[in-house]
Amino acid sequence: MNARHCHLDSSDHRSRGAFTLLELLVAVSIVAVLVGLLLPALRHAREATRTATCASNLRQIGLAWDAYERSYDTTPVPDARVAWSFGGAAFVGAERVAVLERSRPINPMLIAAVGGRWGDSASKFAAVFECPSDIGLARPSATGPVSTGRTAFETFGTSYRANAGATGLSAAADGRSASAVILAGDAAWYYADLPKRNPESGTTAWWHQPRGLANIVAADGSVRGIRVSE
C-alpha cells in the first residue's frame, strides 16, 4: 500500500509540473509582447549613446579648431577645398588602419591639447573624427538616393564637414553671435541647404534619429543637435 501510494504521488507530481500547449502559447505570446516593447527602447538607447559620442567628438574638434585660430589668427578652413580635410585620418597598410594625418590643419592641435605625442596618439585620436552613426552619403539618381557604399569617414578620413571660411574670430569681429556660426558638423547640415544649381544638390547624409537631426559645433565651442530641412 505504501509503495503504491508513493508511486501515485510521484506520477501526480510529474503531471502537475508539465505545461499544457495553451500555457506554452500564452508564455510565448507574453515574451513576444515584452520583446516588442523592449526593442524600440534598446534602439533608442543605442542611438542616444552614438549621438553622445558624436557630440563628444565635435567638442574636441571645436577645442582644436579654437587652438588653431589662437595660434595662427586665421581659420583652418579658408575655402571649400579643405572642408573635408581640415582634420581627420589617413588609412595606412593593407588593413587600412586609421591614423591622424599630419598635414591636416587641426590635427597637431588636437594632440597638443592633451599633452600627447604624435607617434603615440596618431592612431588613438583618429577615432575623434568618426561619428558612430556615420552610414555615408547618398547621391541622387533617377530612382532616388543611392548609397555610396562607404562611410564618410572611410571616404574622406572624417565624418564631419567643416564650414568653409567660418571662424570664431570673424564672428566676434562683425558682431555676430559665435553660437550662431557653425564650424563643423555631420554632413547633413551642409547638404540640406544646397541650392539646386549646386552639383552636389540632392546628396543626403541622414545619420541620426529622428531623421533631419544633425550635430554641430559652433564658434563658441558649444555642441548641439539642430534640425535641418530635407
Backbone as JSON, one array per atom type, in Angstrom:
{
  "sequence": "MNARHCHLDSSDHRSRGAFTLLELLVAVSIVAVLVGLLLPALRHAREATRTATCASNLRQIGLAWDAYERSYDTTPVPDARVAWSFGGAAFVGAERVAVLERSRPINPMLIAAVGGRWGDSASKFAAVFECPSDIGLARPSATGPVSTGRTAFETFGTSYRANAGATGLSAAADGRSASAVILAGDAAWYYADLPKRNPESGTTAWWHQPRGLANIVAADGSVRGIRVSE",
  "N": [[0.84, -1.2, 0.0], [1.85, 1.21, 0.85], [3.92, 1.53, -1.0], [2.53, 1.67, -3.39], [1.12, 3.99, -2.93], [3.17, 5.87, -2.77], [4.07, 5.76, -5.41], [1.9, 6.76, -6.85], [1.85, 9.36, -5.9], [4.26, 10.36, -6.94], [3.77, 10.21, -9.71], [1.63, 11.93, -9.88], [2.93, 14.3, -9.21], [4.62, 14.69, -11.42], [2.71, 15.18, -13.37], [1.56, 17.54, -12.52], [3.73, 19.23, -12.9], [4.07, 19.55, -15.63], [3.66, 21.56, -18.65], [0.8, 22.73, -20.37], [-0.2, 22.86, -23.85], [-1.61, 25.21, -24.34], [-0.78, 26.83, -22.22], [1.92, 27.13, -22.88], [1.7, 28.54, -25.29], [0.58, 30.91, -24.39], [2.69, 31.83, -22.76], [4.71, 32.2, -24.69], [3.5, 34.23, -26.19], [3.45, 36.32, -24.34], [6.2, 36.74, -23.97], [6.85, 37.58, -26.56], [5.44, 39.99, -26.72], [6.77, 41.45, -24.72], [9.36, 41.58, -25.83], [8.76, 43.08, -28.11], [8.16, 45.48, -26.88], [10.56, 46.14, -25.66], [12.58, 46.29, -27.66], [12.36, 48.77, -29.25], [13.07, 50.55, -27.22], [15.68, 49.74, -26.66], [16.91, 50.28, -29.13], [16.62, 53.05, -29.14], [18.22, 53.69, -26.95], [20.74, 52.86, -27.86], [21.09, 54.62, -30.04], [21.08, 57.03, -28.66], [23.46, 56.77, -27.26], [25.3, 56.7, -29.39], [24.87, 59.27, -30.46], [25.72, 60.85, -28.32], [28.44, 60.19, -28.25], [29.21, 61.21, -30.73], [28.74, 63.95, -30.25], [30.66, 64.4, -28.27], [32.99, 63.99, -29.79], [32.82, 66.2, -31.54], [33.05, 68.27, -29.73], [35.73, 68.07, -28.94], [36.91, 68.54, -31.4], [36.13, 71.18, -31.77], [37.61, 72.44, -29.74], [40.23, 72.0, -30.67], [40.09, 73.4, -33.07], [39.73, 76.02, -32.12], [42.18, 76.34, -30.82], [43.88, 76.32, -33.02], [43.1, 78.68, -34.35], [43.82, 80.6, -32.42], [46.54, 80.28, -32.43], [47.34, 80.87, -35.07], [45.84, 82.98, -35.94], [43.82, 82.83, -37.84], [41.38, 81.04, -39.86], [41.21, 77.42, -40.02], [40.03, 76.49, -42.27], [40.0, 77.9, -45.02], [38.69, 77.83, -47.5], [36.31, 75.97, -49.57], [37.72, 73.83, -50.56], [39.14, 72.55, -48.61], [37.24, 71.65, -46.88], [36.6, 69.05, -46.22], [39.0, 68.22, -45.26], [40.08, 69.51, -43.07], [40.77, 68.38, -40.74], [41.44, 65.05, -39.54], [41.73, 61.58, -40.62], [44.16, 59.4, -42.2], [44.48, 56.35, -44.06], [46.37, 53.56, -43.46], [48.54, 50.91, -44.58], [47.82, 47.41, -45.39], [45.64, 46.69, -43.91], [44.32, 49.01, -43.6], [44.56, 50.9, -41.4], [43.4, 53.5, -39.37], [44.93, 56.61, -38.94], [45.86, 59.76, -37.58], [46.33, 62.35, -39.9], [49.16, 64.14, -40.57], [49.31, 66.47, -42.11], [46.85, 67.74, -42.04], [45.18, 70.6, -40.88], [44.11, 71.01, -38.1], [44.88, 68.76, -36.7], [47.49, 68.51, -35.31], [46.94, 70.28, -33.22], [44.95, 69.0, -31.83], [46.25, 66.82, -30.66], [48.2, 68.17, -29.16], [46.59, 69.47, -27.31], [45.99, 67.63, -25.35], [48.39, 67.03, -24.37], [49.75, 65.01, -25.64], [51.93, 62.82, -27.63], [52.96, 62.76, -31.04], [53.55, 60.25, -32.32], [52.54, 58.36, -30.48], [49.86, 59.06, -30.29], [48.63, 59.33, -32.77], [47.11, 57.27, -33.92], [45.28, 56.72, -31.92], [43.72, 59.07, -31.61], [42.47, 59.3, -34.03], [39.92, 58.3, -34.04], [38.35, 60.34, -33.1], [37.38, 61.7, -35.24], [35.41, 60.16, -36.34], [32.08, 59.63, -36.64], [29.89, 57.59, -34.84], [27.43, 56.99, -35.93], [27.66, 57.32, -38.6], [26.78, 56.55, -41.82], [27.51, 57.09, -44.31], [27.27, 58.9, -47.47], [24.43, 59.59, -49.55], [23.85, 59.63, -52.9], [22.05, 61.5, -55.42], [19.78, 59.95, -57.76], [18.03, 58.7, -60.67], [16.17, 57.0, -59.64], [16.02, 57.67, -57.02], [17.78, 58.46, -53.88], [21.05, 57.02, -53.73], [23.2, 54.95, -51.98], [26.68, 55.52, -51.36], [28.12, 53.42, -50.54], [30.2, 53.45, -48.78], [31.31, 54.74, -45.62], [31.36, 58.21, -44.63], [33.62, 58.72, -43.16], [35.36, 56.69, -44.02], [35.61, 57.51, -46.63], [36.49, 60.21, -46.67], [38.18, 60.48, -44.51], [37.14, 61.68, -42.35], [34.11, 62.12, -40.54], [32.96, 64.51, -40.36], [32.01, 67.57, -41.76], [33.49, 70.64, -42.5], [32.67, 74.13, -42.13], [33.28, 76.14, -44.62], [35.43, 78.89, -44.44], [34.45, 79.72, -42.01], [34.92, 81.13, -38.79], [35.56, 81.7, -35.4], [36.79, 84.04, -34.7], [36.17, 85.9, -36.72], [33.46, 86.02, -36.34], [33.24, 87.31, -33.91], [34.33, 89.7, -34.65], [32.55, 90.9, -36.49], [30.3, 91.22, -35.02], [28.43, 89.17, -34.87], [26.7, 86.54, -33.14], [28.69, 84.11, -31.7], [27.71, 81.61, -31.19], [25.94, 81.16, -33.19], [27.35, 80.58, -35.43], [28.3, 78.0, -37.42], [30.93, 75.75, -37.09], [31.73, 73.13, -37.76], [30.29, 69.89, -38.52], [27.99, 67.03, -38.59], [27.54, 65.9, -41.92], [24.98, 66.38, -42.82], [23.95, 68.94, -42.24], [25.15, 70.56, -44.11], [24.49, 69.55, -46.72], [21.74, 69.74, -46.72], [20.92, 72.34, -47.26], [21.76, 73.11, -49.77], [21.77, 74.99, -52.81], [19.74, 74.4, -55.75], [21.24, 74.56, -58.1], [23.76, 73.75, -57.42], [26.21, 71.27, -57.95], [26.26, 69.17, -56.14], [23.79, 69.08, -55.08], [20.96, 67.48, -53.7], [22.27, 65.38, -52.61], [22.4, 63.4, -49.67], [22.76, 62.98, -46.1], [21.68, 61.56, -43.83], [22.0, 60.61, -40.7], [21.47, 60.49, -37.95], [18.83, 59.87, -35.52], [15.88, 61.58, -34.49], [15.12, 61.55, -38.04], [16.64, 64.11, -39.95], [18.04, 65.38, -38.03], [21.05, 66.95, -37.05], [24.3, 66.97, -35.69], [26.27, 69.65, -34.52], [29.19, 71.76, -34.08], [29.64, 74.9, -32.7], [31.01, 78.26, -33.17], [31.51, 79.26, -30.65], [32.24, 77.09, -29.25], [30.2, 75.5, -28.33], [28.18, 72.58, -28.5], [25.59, 71.07, -30.26], [22.44, 69.54, -31.24], [20.84, 70.14, -34.29], [17.9, 70.87, -36.18], [17.51, 70.19, -39.54], [16.3, 70.96, -42.79], [14.82, 68.7, -45.19]],
  "CA": [[0.0, 0.0, 0.0], [2.7, 2.4, 0.93], [4.67, 1.67, -2.26], [1.61, 2.16, -4.41], [0.8, 5.38, -2.58], [4.32, 6.7, -3.18], [4.11, 5.79, -6.88], [0.85, 7.67, -7.29], [2.27, 10.73, -5.57], [5.3, 10.74, -7.88], [3.13, 10.45, -11.0], [0.85, 13.16, -9.71], [3.87, 15.42, -9.2], [5.06, 14.93, -12.79], [1.59, 15.76, -14.11], [1.39, 18.95, -12.14], [4.87, 20.01, -13.36], [4.08, 19.71, -17.08], [2.91, 22.67, -19.22], [-0.1, 22.4, -21.47], [0.07, 23.62, -25.07], [-2.18, 26.53, -24.16], [0.1, 27.6, -21.32], [3.13, 27.47, -23.63], [1.36, 29.58, -26.25], [0.42, 32.16, -23.61], [4.03, 32.27, -22.36], [5.39, 32.71, -25.89], [2.87, 35.5, -26.54], [3.9, 37.32, -23.37], [7.6, 37.05, -24.3], [6.84, 38.36, -27.82], [5.0, 41.35, -26.39], [7.86, 42.1, -23.98], [10.42, 41.88, -26.8], [8.28, 44.2, -28.92], [8.23, 46.72, -26.09], [11.94, 46.44, -25.29], [13.45, 46.58, -28.81], [12.45, 50.21, -29.53], [13.81, 51.22, -26.14], [17.1, 49.43, -26.86], [17.37, 51.06, -30.29], [16.72, 54.44, -28.71], [19.39, 53.8, -26.06], [21.95, 52.78, -28.69], [21.2, 55.85, -30.8], [21.45, 58.08, -27.71], [24.89, 56.58, -26.99], [26.04, 57.13, -30.58], [24.76, 60.72, -30.56], [26.57, 61.42, -27.27], [29.83, 60.03, -28.7], [29.38, 62.18, -31.81], [28.84, 65.28, -29.63], [31.97, 64.47, -27.61], [33.97, 64.19, -30.86], [32.74, 67.58, -32.03], [33.57, 69.16, -28.68], [37.2, 68.04, -29.05], [37.25, 69.22, -32.66], [35.97, 72.61, -31.51], [38.76, 72.9, -28.94], [41.4, 72.02, -31.55], [39.86, 74.5, -34.01], [40.0, 77.25, -31.39], [43.62, 76.42, -30.6], [44.49, 76.7, -34.3], [42.83, 80.11, -34.58], [44.62, 81.4, -31.48], [47.95, 80.17, -32.81], [47.62, 81.4, -36.41], [44.98, 84.14, -36.19], [43.03, 82.6, -39.06], [40.61, 79.8, -39.85], [41.87, 76.29, -40.67], [39.27, 76.13, -43.47], [39.81, 79.15, -45.76], [37.74, 77.67, -48.61], [35.64, 74.67, -49.63], [38.63, 72.76, -50.96], [39.62, 71.84, -47.41], [36.11, 71.42, -45.98], [36.66, 67.67, -45.76], [40.36, 67.87, -44.86], [40.55, 70.41, -42.01], [41.28, 67.46, -39.72], [40.98, 63.7, -39.85], [42.66, 60.45, -40.69], [44.56, 58.69, -43.42], [44.41, 54.91, -43.81], [47.69, 53.02, -43.81], [48.73, 49.47, -44.57], [46.82, 46.56, -46.03], [44.46, 46.65, -43.05], [43.75, 50.36, -43.6], [44.47, 51.42, -40.03], [43.2, 54.95, -39.38], [45.85, 57.41, -38.13], [45.76, 61.18, -37.88], [47.21, 62.8, -40.98], [49.89, 65.3, -40.04], [49.13, 67.67, -42.93], [45.55, 68.37, -41.82], [45.49, 71.72, -40.0], [43.86, 70.99, -36.65], [45.33, 67.53, -36.06], [48.51, 68.73, -34.28], [46.33, 70.96, -32.09], [44.18, 68.0, -31.1], [47.19, 66.06, -29.84], [48.83, 69.09, -28.2], [45.62, 69.85, -26.28], [46.01, 66.64, -24.27], [49.78, 66.78, -24.0], [50.2, 63.75, -26.22], [52.99, 62.84, -28.62], [52.4, 62.38, -32.33], [53.67, 58.81, -32.58], [51.67, 57.6, -29.58], [48.47, 59.48, -30.33], [48.1, 59.47, -34.12], [46.04, 56.29, -34.17], [44.28, 56.82, -30.85], [42.82, 60.21, -31.8], [41.77, 59.23, -35.31], [38.52, 57.99, -33.76], [37.63, 61.58, -32.83], [36.77, 62.18, -36.49], [34.44, 59.18, -36.83], [30.78, 59.6, -35.99], [29.45, 56.19, -34.82], [26.2, 56.84, -36.71], [28.01, 57.59, -40.0], [26.49, 55.49, -42.8], [27.94, 57.57, -45.61], [26.43, 59.8, -48.24], [23.57, 59.01, -50.59], [23.84, 60.52, -54.06], [20.78, 61.44, -56.16], [19.7, 59.19, -59.01], [16.68, 58.73, -61.25], [15.27, 56.18, -58.81], [16.1, 58.11, -55.64], [19.14, 58.47, -53.34], [21.79, 55.76, -53.77], [24.35, 54.99, -51.07], [28.0, 55.38, -51.97], [28.67, 52.13, -50.1], [31.26, 53.67, -47.79], [31.01, 55.83, -44.69], [32.09, 59.45, -44.9], [34.93, 58.56, -42.53], [36.18, 55.88, -44.93], [35.8, 58.24, -47.89], [37.2, 61.49, -46.51], [39.02, 60.49, -43.32], [36.39, 62.34, -41.29], [32.65, 62.12, -40.71], [32.48, 65.88, -40.13], [32.34, 68.55, -42.8], [33.7, 71.98, -41.95], [32.01, 75.27, -42.77], [34.37, 76.89, -45.25], [35.52, 80.31, -44.11], [33.93, 80.03, -40.67], [35.89, 81.35, -37.73], [35.06, 82.4, -34.22], [37.4, 85.37, -34.67], [35.41, 86.8, -37.58], [32.13, 86.19, -35.74], [33.37, 88.34, -32.89], [34.68, 90.97, -35.27], [31.42, 91.57, -37.13], [29.18, 91.35, -34.1], [27.53, 88.03, -34.84], [26.85, 85.64, -32.0], [29.53, 82.97, -32.06], [26.92, 80.39, -31.09], [25.16, 81.02, -34.43], [28.27, 80.26, -36.53], [28.68, 76.58, -37.44], [32.3, 75.45, -37.52], [31.73, 71.82, -38.42], [29.23, 69.01, -38.02], [27.53, 65.98, -39.5], [27.37, 66.48, -43.25], [23.57, 66.69, -43.1], [23.69, 70.38, -42.17], [25.66, 71.18, -45.34], [23.76, 69.12, -47.91], [20.31, 70.07, -46.64], [20.62, 73.7, -47.71], [22.44, 73.45, -51.03], [20.88, 75.44, -53.89], [19.53, 73.41, -56.8], [22.27, 74.64, -59.14], [24.99, 73.14, -56.93], [26.31, 69.9, -58.47], [26.05, 68.19, -55.07], [22.41, 69.18, -54.61], [20.27, 66.2, -53.69], [23.03, 64.45, -51.76], [21.89, 63.39, -48.3], [23.59, 62.34, -45.07], [20.83, 61.44, -42.64], [22.61, 59.58, -39.87], [20.9, 60.42, -36.6], [17.39, 59.84, -35.34], [14.97, 61.45, -35.63], [15.64, 61.97, -39.34], [16.68, 65.56, -40.06], [18.87, 65.91, -36.95], [22.5, 66.99, -37.31], [25.12, 67.52, -34.62], [27.22, 70.66, -34.98], [29.94, 72.53, -33.09], [29.59, 76.32, -33.07], [32.24, 79.03, -32.98], [31.76, 79.47, -29.22], [32.61, 75.8, -28.65], [29.04, 74.75, -27.92], [27.79, 71.48, -29.37], [24.14, 70.83, -30.13], [21.76, 68.97, -32.38], [19.96, 71.09, -34.95], [17.01, 70.31, -37.19], [17.73, 70.74, -40.88], [15.23, 70.55, -43.69], [15.19, 67.73, -46.22]],
  "C": [[0.86, 1.24, 0.0], [3.45, 2.64, -0.38], [3.77, 2.23, -3.34], [1.28, 3.63, -4.18], [1.93, 6.33, -3.02], [4.37, 6.83, -4.69], [3.08, 6.77, -7.42], [1.24, 9.11, -7.02], [3.3, 11.23, -6.56], [4.72, 11.05, -9.25], [2.33, 11.72, -10.99], [1.74, 14.39, -9.81], [4.34, 15.76, -10.62], [3.97, 15.58, -13.61], [1.43, 17.23, -13.81], [2.54, 19.8, -12.68], [4.9, 20.26, -14.84], [3.24, 20.92, -17.51], [1.98, 22.16, -20.31], [0.28, 23.25, -22.68], [-0.45, 25.05, -24.94], [-1.29, 27.41, -23.3], [1.38, 28.02, -22.04], [2.87, 28.59, -24.63], [1.19, 30.92, -25.56], [1.78, 32.71, -23.21], [4.79, 32.87, -23.53], [4.82, 34.06, -26.29], [3.33, 36.62, -25.62], [5.34, 37.74, -23.68], [7.67, 37.91, -25.57], [6.43, 39.8, -27.57], [6.1, 42.11, -25.67], [9.01, 42.48, -24.91], [10.03, 43.07, -27.67], [8.35, 45.52, -28.2], [9.68, 47.13, -25.83], [12.81, 46.86, -26.47], [13.51, 48.06, -29.16], [13.24, 50.96, -28.47], [15.31, 50.97, -26.27], [17.68, 50.19, -28.03], [17.56, 52.52, -29.92], [17.95, 54.65, -27.83], [20.68, 53.75, -26.86], [22.16, 54.06, -29.48], [21.62, 57.0, -29.89], [22.94, 58.0, -27.38], [25.73, 57.06, -28.17], [26.02, 58.65, -30.72], [25.65, 61.41, -29.53], [28.05, 61.32, -27.65], [30.15, 61.03, -29.8], [29.57, 63.59, -31.23], [30.18, 65.46, -28.93], [33.07, 64.68, -28.64], [34.0, 65.65, -31.31], [33.24, 68.58, -31.0], [35.09, 69.22, -28.74], [37.66, 68.73, -30.33], [37.15, 70.74, -32.48], [37.14, 73.19, -30.72], [40.02, 72.99, -29.81], [41.3, 73.15, -32.57], [40.21, 75.83, -33.35], [41.5, 77.44, -31.15], [44.35, 76.82, -31.88], [44.31, 78.19, -34.56], [43.68, 81.0, -33.68], [46.1, 81.39, -31.86], [48.27, 80.91, -34.11], [46.75, 82.59, -36.8], [44.21, 84.03, -37.5], [42.29, 81.28, -38.94], [41.4, 78.65, -40.49], [41.17, 75.87, -41.97], [39.0, 77.39, -44.3], [38.84, 79.04, -46.93], [37.25, 76.23, -48.66], [36.58, 73.52, -50.0], [39.14, 71.95, -49.78], [38.49, 71.55, -46.42], [36.08, 70.0, -45.44], [38.04, 67.29, -45.23], [40.94, 68.81, -43.81], [41.17, 69.62, -40.87], [40.81, 66.07, -40.1], [42.11, 62.73, -40.08], [43.04, 60.09, -42.12], [44.55, 57.21, -43.06], [45.67, 54.26, -44.34], [47.7, 51.5, -43.74], [47.59, 48.72, -45.24], [45.53, 46.51, -45.22], [43.78, 48.01, -42.91], [43.5, 50.87, -42.17], [44.37, 52.94, -40.08], [44.18, 55.62, -38.43], [45.67, 58.87, -38.51], [46.78, 61.56, -38.94], [47.85, 64.12, -40.59], [49.6, 66.58, -40.81], [47.78, 68.37, -42.7], [45.66, 69.37, -40.67], [45.27, 71.52, -38.5], [44.37, 69.74, -35.95], [46.42, 67.73, -35.01], [47.94, 69.41, -33.04], [45.56, 69.99, -31.2], [45.09, 67.21, -30.16], [47.83, 66.94, -28.78], [47.89, 69.43, -27.05], [45.61, 68.87, -25.11], [47.43, 66.27, -23.86], [50.34, 65.48, -24.55], [51.36, 63.95, -27.18], [52.46, 62.27, -29.92], [52.44, 60.87, -32.55], [52.7, 57.99, -31.74], [50.19, 57.86, -29.84], [47.84, 59.49, -31.71], [46.98, 58.49, -34.42], [44.93, 56.41, -33.14], [43.25, 57.91, -31.15], [42.14, 60.24, -33.16], [40.28, 59.01, -35.1], [37.69, 59.24, -33.47], [36.88, 62.06, -34.08], [35.75, 61.19, -37.08], [33.15, 59.22, -36.01], [30.28, 58.15, -36.0], [28.16, 55.94, -35.59], [26.43, 57.03, -38.21], [27.71, 56.39, -40.88], [26.82, 55.96, -44.21], [26.94, 58.49, -46.27], [25.56, 59.01, -49.22], [23.45, 60.03, -51.71], [22.51, 60.4, -54.8], [20.89, 60.59, -57.41], [18.26, 59.24, -59.5], [15.68, 57.96, -60.4], [15.3, 56.57, -57.34], [17.54, 58.04, -55.14], [19.77, 57.08, -53.34], [23.03, 55.89, -52.9], [25.65, 54.82, -51.83], [28.67, 54.07, -51.56], [29.8, 52.25, -49.1], [30.83, 54.78, -46.86], [31.79, 57.07, -45.11], [33.51, 59.35, -44.31], [35.87, 57.77, -43.43], [36.52, 56.63, -46.21], [36.72, 59.44, -47.72], [38.18, 61.51, -45.34], [38.37, 61.21, -42.16], [34.9, 62.23, -41.6], [32.11, 63.55, -40.73], [32.95, 66.82, -41.23], [32.44, 69.93, -42.17], [32.95, 73.02, -42.77], [33.1, 76.18, -43.33], [34.31, 78.37, -44.91], [35.05, 80.66, -42.71], [35.07, 80.17, -39.67], [35.25, 82.11, -36.59], [35.59, 83.82, -34.15], [36.59, 86.35, -35.52], [34.01, 87.04, -37.02], [32.17, 87.29, -34.7], [33.6, 89.71, -33.53], [33.46, 91.67, -35.88], [30.15, 91.58, -36.28], [28.2, 90.2, -34.08], [27.74, 87.23, -33.56], [27.65, 84.43, -32.43], [28.75, 81.67, -32.0], [26.1, 80.13, -32.35], [26.03, 80.62, -35.61], [28.69, 78.8, -36.43], [30.13, 76.45, -37.9], [32.35, 74.15, -38.31], [30.59, 70.98, -37.85], [28.96, 67.87, -38.97], [27.23, 66.62, -40.86], [25.93, 66.88, -43.58], [23.31, 68.19, -43.12], [24.11, 71.08, -43.47], [24.78, 70.83, -46.54], [22.3, 69.54, -47.9], [19.97, 71.41, -47.27], [21.29, 74.09, -49.02], [21.43, 73.94, -52.06], [20.82, 74.4, -55.0], [20.64, 73.4, -57.85], [23.6, 74.02, -58.71], [25.07, 71.69, -57.41], [26.1, 68.81, -57.42], [24.63, 68.23, -54.51], [21.71, 67.83, -54.72], [21.0, 65.13, -52.91], [22.48, 64.53, -50.33], [22.87, 62.67, -47.37], [22.79, 62.27, -43.77], [21.32, 60.28, -41.79], [21.9, 59.39, -38.53], [19.38, 60.33, -36.64], [16.98, 60.88, -34.3], [15.61, 62.01, -36.91], [15.57, 63.5, -39.45], [17.5, 66.21, -38.95], [20.33, 65.88, -37.36], [23.2, 67.58, -36.09], [26.11, 68.52, -35.2], [28.01, 71.21, -33.79], [29.98, 73.97, -33.59], [30.89, 77.03, -32.71], [32.53, 79.34, -31.51], [32.11, 78.18, -28.5], [31.42, 74.95, -28.23], [28.7, 73.69, -28.96], [26.31, 71.21, -29.15], [23.61, 70.13, -31.38], [20.83, 70.01, -32.98], [19.09, 70.34, -35.96], [17.3, 70.98, -38.52], [16.68, 70.17, -41.81], [15.73, 69.55, -44.7], [15.04, 68.37, -47.59]]
}
